[in-house]
Amino acid sequence: MRYLAVALLTLLTLVSFSQNTRINPHACDHSSHAQERSVDMILSNDTTIDIKFYHLDVEIALDSAYINGSVNYHITSMINGLSSLKLDLDNAFTIDSISYPAMSYTFVDNVLTIILSTTYNTGDNISFTVYYQGAPVLAGGYKGLRYENHDGNELIIASLSTPYLAHTWWPCKDGTEDKSDSTFIDITIKDTIISSLQVIGVSNGLLDTVETNGGKKTFKWKHYYPCVPYYIMVAISNYDHFQQTFTGVDYSFPIDYYVFESHLEAAQEGVAILPEVMGYFTEIFGHYPFLNEKYGMTQLGFYGAIENQTNTITNNMGINWIHVSVHELAHMWFADMITCDTWHHGWLNEGFASYAEALYVEHFYNAYHMFMENFEFYDAGTVYMEDVSNPFTVFQPIIYNKGAYVLHMLRGVVGDSVFFDIIYNYANDDNFMYKLATTEEFQTICEDVSGEELDYFFEQWIYDERFPIYYYNYGYNQTTGNLDVVVIQYQGIMGWREVFIMPMEIGVEFVDGTDTIINVVNDDKSESYTIELNKDILYAEIDPNSWILKNAIWDPSIIVGVDESKNEIFEVYPNPNNGNFNLRFEQYLPSISICISVFDLTGKLCYERENIIVNSNEIEVSGLKSGIYFLSVIIGNEVYQRKLIVTNTF
């Protein structure tokens, strides 16, 4: 019996498989005309203040990277005796001055500490303005306020601020911790025409006015919704503009597109379906979160895309980028309106937006399960991101792909009706709308709506690694009319969690061409199921609709009906060992045939003894070289596994 070797070889194939064939929304290139250096990511995280309002007034040079600006703040004290506060700003900038009630300040390690002229108590309001200037530096060589060209030598300037890099171009309380209630953005640029098109400044919310003065234009944008700083954006280019209108039951709002003239026709074709997608998302997620203003998309011509609030920036809007466009639209609900509390929970942003792509495919093209194959994730790591200190390693494939697959599996666990109730309730809960959310809070929503306890689900799929490896076999007894199915989990021999607990479908196709699905619960290393059918079967398989992230192998050598869950019948010692070890059995096993096999990590058979008759309670095995091995012991009709560690230094 060699199915352990097959399992190992199959696993190695899966681990090396590259499944991410989709366009990564946060894909980037590193070319730029601006300064580049690694920016130290020390943030103030000042919990003593709550910023209610920002007014950015920035003059941005077109011919070289430079900002001369100011930011006005309305802040509420969160403590008694507040005498100073902190903001975040890259040290590349110079502070010109800070208005009353600032008395003095220090500016060290990207943290601007402002000493106030008086003290404030809880609930007191403070307003002041910081005046600053300097040449913005690209964090990591590609994020921040970035200068590029399109169509040869035509200007494009845009901010790329996720996950907490807004402070690379304006002073703010950066990160997820504090959403301002509203934000005004004034963008002043030189009055310029390029290729017969006016160079304009684009931002969040609605364009209030455009002022022309002294050879300069100022574009004044107003955004009246709560927003984290890194979703505040600017984009400057000689944009062409077209518009759609989304109409709801008793409301309408514009969908604005800012594109390069050369891309206009392709963009119009590429986003033609977006109002329909918006309509579908409003059905399953609730009203578009910013319907009093707009939804917008602005072209970059480089990078991937960022879900800036009410105004996504994207490489392009062509039809081959439709999944990115759908992904970023979904972010308006999941990332912008409901924002992950910290980037540890970043899958609540990216997993939800990725899964929305699958919902789009399901609704418009009826190809849901096929599309979900794009999100199968077989690498190590947890969906909950343990370390988010480096902004350039936050956007890992696992939070997109496995994050989406977690939602797919949750749908399989609770069923369609309950699942869509969960998503709708989550997106319309006053505790989360325009606020922050954690995985634990989302789990609570899931449990409240479904009435199920889901600790097991979130613990194994969000906070633990990997996936189950199932080997299974089945047999149909024509005399009794019963289908017997055996399912064995083998991932434990790789050092992964021994058991994944999941509801599981068993799909059966009958000889007469009909089929059925039987629902069971799989919660042990080896389980047998007896199902009364009374109808001749053609074949059976586990999880035929791939509701579980897994590797499943049908193995006809598994003896149906045998309980293989107990491994206490023998022990291996020493382990680790130097290549020589013993199997000690708990009891004498006279006249019972025993087979021993040892496989290396590639699945190669390294040692084998067959048809052993045990006359004592120990068997000696020797001659293995250093390495990790997997021991398979067959006792009668039962199979047992152990991991062996062999080292020459033992």
Summary of the structure (lengths in Angstrom):
residues: 650
radius of gyration: 30.1
end to end distance: 30.9
largest distance: 101.8
contacts: 2198
relative contact order: 0.09
helix: 21%
strand: 39%
